[in-house]
Amino acid sequence: MPQNYEILRTQRLDMFCLTAEELFALGTGEDIFAGRPFENPHGIISRENLPRTNRVQDVRDNPENIRWYYRMIVDRERNVAVGSISFHASPDERGMVEIGVGIAPEEQGNGFASEALLGMWNWAAHQPGVKFLRYTVSPNNRPSMAIIKKFDFPQIGEQIDEEDGLELIFETTVEDYLDWL
């Protein structure tokens, strides 16, 4: 199997990092997860039109940055992929990382998004150079708004996203996040 980074584990979830080869094969119609030890009945990542152009180029230029990108969220008990989670990039010049999470509609309402965010933020908070954790969300996305409220991240502003329109920006320092835990 190609280079793979550690599986991040939470109470119920395993989060498998895509390999560079899998990232490059997205959108080709190939069954890119055929060799993986989980089922993907919802077509997580493989049937989604995810933003990837900048991520593919970044991984081509900096192969080690694959660890910041897509991870399959797998319910360990059922061995089923329930969603995906990804930072938008490696830490920027401020040390900020922004994250996005998506759960298959059939799997929503089970706490998978909150648990995956906690696992990824815990991992990121211990990576060199990470100083800020960010989450952006449409104010109309009630489930995601409820999730970020659980984490007590302060809202620091707003932005207009090309695809999603108005988004609220929630951000906290790694120190404050670790104190919150």
C-alpha positions in Angstrom: 0.0 0.0 0.0 1.3 3.5 -0.7 2.5 6.0 2.0 -0.3 6.4 4.5 -0.4 8.5 7.7 -1.6 7.3 11.0 -5.3 6.5 11.5 -6.7 9.0 13.9 -9.0 7.3 16.5 -11.8 8.6 18.6 -14.2 6.8 20.9 -16.2 5.4 17.9 -14.4 6.5 14.8 -11.4 5.8 12.7 -10.3 8.6 10.4 -8.2 7.2 7.5 -6.0 9.7 5.6 -6.3 9.5 1.8 -3.0 8.6 0.1 -1.7 10.9 -2.6 -2.6 8.3 -5.2 -6.2 8.3 -4.0 -6.4 12.1 -4.0 -5.0 12.2 -7.5 -7.6 9.6 -8.7 -10.6 11.5 -7.4 -13.2 12.1 -10.1 -11.7 9.4 -12.4 -14.5 6.9 -11.7 -12.0 4.4 -10.3 -12.9 2.6 -7.1 -10.2 4.3 -5.2 -11.0 2.6 -1.9 -11.1 -1.0 -3.1 -8.0 -1.9 -1.0 -9.2 -0.2 2.2 -10.4 -2.1 5.2 -13.9 -0.4 5.4 -17.1 -0.4 3.4 -18.2 2.8 1.6 -21.9 2.3 0.8 -22.6 6.1 0.8 -19.9 6.9 -1.8 -18.1 9.2 0.6 -15.6 11.3 -1.3 -15.7 9.0 -4.4 -19.2 10.3 -5.4 -18.8 13.8 -4.2 -17.6 16.9 -6.1 -15.2 18.1 -3.5 -12.8 21.1 -3.8 -9.5 19.6 -4.6 -7.6 21.6 -7.2 -5.4 23.5 -4.7 -5.1 20.3 -2.6 -3.8 18.2 -5.5 -1.3 20.8 -6.5 -0.1 21.3 -2.9 0.4 17.5 -2.4 2.3 17.3 -5.8 4.5 20.1 -4.5 4.7 19.0 -0.9 3.8 15.3 -0.6 3.9 15.4 3.3 0.9 17.8 3.2 -1.5 15.0 2.4 -1.9 14.5 6.1 -3.8 17.8 6.3 -6.3 16.8 3.7 -9.2 14.3 3.3 -9.8 11.7 5.8 -12.5 9.1 5.6 -14.6 9.0 8.8 -15.4 5.3 9.6 -17.8 4.1 12.2 -15.5 1.4 13.7 -18.4 -0.8 15.1 -20.0 -1.2 11.6 -16.8 -0.7 9.6 -18.7 1.8 7.4 -17.5 5.2 6.1 -20.0 7.8 7.4 -18.4 11.0 6.2 -15.2 12.9 5.4 -13.2 15.6 7.1 -10.4 17.8 5.8 -8.4 20.9 6.6 -8.4 23.4 3.8 -4.6 23.5 3.8 -1.6 23.1 6.1 -1.1 25.9 8.6 -0.8 29.3 7.1 1.7 32.0 8.0 -0.3 32.8 11.2 -0.5 29.1 12.1 -4.2 28.9 11.3 -5.9 25.7 10.0 -9.5 25.7 8.8 -11.5 22.6 8.7 -14.6 21.2 6.9 -16.6 18.1 7.7 -19.4 16.3 5.9 -21.5 13.4 7.0 -23.7 11.3 4.7 -27.3 12.3 5.0 -28.2 8.7 6.2 -25.7 9.0 9.0 -26.5 12.5 10.3 -27.8 13.0 13.8 -25.5 10.5 15.4 -22.8 12.8 16.7 -20.2 11.8 14.1 -19.4 15.3 13.0 -18.7 16.6 16.5 -16.6 13.5 17.4 -14.6 13.8 14.1 -14.0 17.5 14.7 -12.8 16.9 18.2 -10.4 14.1 17.0 -9.0 16.3 14.2 -8.6 19.4 16.3 -6.9 17.4 19.0 -4.5 16.1 16.4 -3.9 19.5 14.9 -3.4 21.2 18.2 -0.3 19.1 18.7 1.2 19.7 15.3 4.2 22.1 15.0 3.2 25.5 13.8 -0.5 25.3 14.5 -1.7 28.3 16.6 -5.3 28.8 15.6 -8.3 26.5 14.8 -11.0 27.8 12.4 -14.4 26.7 11.4 -16.6 28.6 8.9 -20.3 27.9 8.3 -23.3 29.4 6.7 -25.6 31.0 9.3 -28.5 29.0 7.6 -26.8 25.7 8.3 -28.4 24.9 11.6 -26.8 21.6 12.2 -23.3 23.0 11.7 -24.1 26.1 13.8 -25.2 23.8 16.6 -22.0 21.8 16.3 -19.6 24.9 16.6 -21.6 26.3 19.5 -20.8 23.1 21.4 -17.1 23.9 21.1 -17.5 27.4 22.3 -15.3 28.9 19.5 -15.8 32.7 19.3 -17.2 34.2 16.1 -14.5 36.6 14.8 -16.0 37.7 11.6 -17.8 36.9 8.3 -16.8 36.2 4.8 -18.3 35.6 1.4 -17.4 32.2 0.0 -17.5 31.8 -3.8 -19.6 28.6 -3.5 -21.4 28.9 -0.2 -22.2 32.6 0.1 -22.1 34.2 3.5 -20.2 32.3 6.1 -19.6 33.1 9.8 -16.0 32.6 10.9 -15.3 30.9 14.2 -11.8 30.7 15.5 -9.9 30.0 18.7 -6.3 29.7 19.8 -4.8 26.3 20.3 -4.1 27.3 23.9 -7.8 28.2 24.5 -9.0 25.0 22.8 -6.7 22.9 25.0 -7.9 24.8 28.1 -11.5 24.2 27.1 -10.9 20.4 26.9 
